[in-house]
Amino acid sequence: MDATGSSRTGLTTAGTVSEPGGLLDALAVAAVMIDAQGRICLWSPQAEELFGFTAEEALGQYAAPLLVAPENQDLVLSLFAEVMESGRSWAGVFPVRHKDGSTRLVEFRNMRLHDELGDVYALGIASDQALLRRVERDLALSVQLVAQSPIGLAVLDTDLRYVMVNPALERINALPAEQHIGRGVGEALPFLDTEAITATMRQVMATGTAVLNEFTIGRPGGAADVEHAWSASYYRLDDPAGRVLGLAISVVDVSEQHRASQEAARARRRLAFIADASRTVGTTLDVEQTAHELASVVVPELADLAAVDILDAVLQGLRQTTPAAGGPALFRALAVTAAYSTDALHAADTPGQIASYAADRYITQCVTSGRPVLVEHVSEADLERIAPDPKSARVLSRAGLHSYLAVPLIARGEVLGALDLGRARNELPFDEDDVVLAGELAARAAVCIDNARSYQSERRTALTLQRHLLPPRPPRRPGLEIAYRYQPAQSASEIGGDWFDTIPVAGDKTALVIGDVMGSGINAAATMGQLRTATRTLADLDLAPAEVLRHLDHTAAELDPAFATCIYTVYDPHRGECRIAVAGHLPPILVRPGRRPELLDLPTGTPLGVGDVAFQETTVKMESGDQLVLYTDGLIETRSDAIDARIGTLLDLLSDPQGSLDEVCDHLLVALRDEGDRDDVALLIARARPLGSTS
């Protein structure tokens, strides 16, 4: 030590140079040496700071008169004499007079020293009591905070090795303090992303800028343990002189918050998933397409493998569809898909194939009970109850199927089938949350499948009725070549209203009829059938067309639906003319060879079923080769085009010779109809021929 201050280097016990600590500097410890006569012979700069006297003012002066009030001098001298005579040290607090006249309590440590000549001296080490007590309190507080804090705390040296951890950090890291000390983070906590953590610590050590609330996750107990999360803050430790001592870390276990956040995020993802599925599943009224949409939407978000199996009784439209308890179940596979290419697909039933599953199979139990079947961890025995046969079970085993879930497809209280899910690459087993999600998807999809099933059933019924009521093939009539087409609507609810007929009438005449019931579905088909029957009966009476419509009008008024449009025309080959009456229907078109097709301007009339309305009759000449085209509005009406424009298109198409009448019919349907048209269409074309000719 020199006269100006402290040196900043020292020797360790091993003789190597190291930096001393700064605590003594923080305490401002003063050193004073007094000879045997009580005079001051050494005075440190810290003594000047503590007592106010410079070295020039203090050296050579008697210490007692300079530093002690008169009333305390006798006590000080006796204590001094005791230390000098006995050699025992003395410590305590004593009031000392400052140069400015004030009195301060100073903490003293006094001891006797000998020099090489045998002379004795007294060395006093002193510090301001208030400062010392504050440091002691701070130290005690720090020790208690570190020891009792619920926050994990650690101190690392400049080599980033642990030198201190508190009990809270021991609990958080699940590692005793002794297994921390002397080790780096990578050695002590290998389950963390130690490269990123070490990089952060080095950054803080280099810059002195704290890094707060760094989030990290890991599994202290290994891969089988649940995921934990921590929020860590890093601070550089400097002494009062600015020397870097190391690094302090505070760690808070935020695993619960992390799990809650993950669960909330998972819930949001699942709600979004259900919303997307609602838009994706049920885009058509086709059972197989709906099943494919359901299987596709759950892969890979929910499962690696998915299959949709529908009870065959459901597809057959049988009333009792749920298998009897203890009995087998007959399924038809509709969709099978996987998130990646896998042999597991070969272990599933081929779509369209019918398969029988015994009562002990999981899928049978699912549809019989109407409850999900969850197998979190699939065993070899479980595979036998999942796969169609033992060979398929071995395929699933090789594919790595480890978790299985089957949920029933239930709509309006009826079990339709099951959604089968499997996980192979996805390491997580299915859990109860997955059961809830799969059940929600299955419930929504089941309604779509049931709607599609009902639609297809109604469509088949309406089509069957419609085709049964319409004439099977064009008849051969004197002086006429006839062709017709009926094309159903794509929607079951639109089927059934259109009809046409060709009816023999006395005298080689032929009645040509076309109509459209103002309604749809099975009821409209039934009404159409009644009107067609009534028309045939009236045609046998050889009534005039207007009179036939008048009788049909009375008949329609008693039906439900009651209204229909109609054209009734009678062609007489001997006269070469048609007598035509219209009941609110689109006018027919007359096509003459070499001339522009003509939309006949006829009295429109009112639809059948209005009641007590007179109908008018018009006679049109037809020569050999002339064609009369009758059609319903489904041929030309669209939602986007004006009716006049569509009629113009029809006239243009008829201007182009097409050969046979069958070719004309097909050409018109292809050109004017779009896939998915919501209305059915009837088309009837009659071409005049010379009597006695064959067509």
ABEGO torsion letter per residue (X at the ends): XBAAEBBABBBBAAGBBBBBBAAAAAAGBBBBBBBAAGBBABBBAAAAAAAGBBAAAABGBBAAAAABBAAAAAAAAAAAAAAAAAGBBBBEBBBBBBAAGBBBBBBBBBBBBBBAAGBBBBBBBBBBAAAAAAAAAAAAAAAAAAAABABBBBBBBAAGBBABBBAAAAAAAGBBAAAABGBBAAAABAABBAAAAAAAAAAAAAAGBBBBGBBBBBBAAEAABBBBBBBBBBBBBBBAAGBBAEBBBBBBBAAAAAAAAAAAAAAAAAAAAAAAAAAABGABBBAAAAAAAAAAAAOAAABABBBBBBBAAAAAGBABABBBBGBBBBBBBABBBBABBBAAAAABBBBGBBBBBBAABAAAAAAAAGBBBBBABBBAAAAAAABABAAAAAAAAAAGBABBBBBBBBBGGBBAEBBBBBBAABABBBBAAAAAAAAAAAAAAAAAAAAAAAAAAAAAAAAAAAAAABBABBBBBBGBBBBBBBBBBABAAABGABBBBBBBBBGGBBBBBBBBBBEBEAAAAAAAAAAAAAAAAAAAAGBBAAAAAAAAAAAAAABOBABBBBBBBBBBAAAGBBBBBBBGBBBBBBBBBGBBBBBBBBBAEBBBGAEGBBBBBBBBBBBBGBBBBBBBAAAABBAABBAAAAAAAAAAAAABBAEBAAAAAAAAAAAABBBGBABBBBBBBBBBBBBGBBX
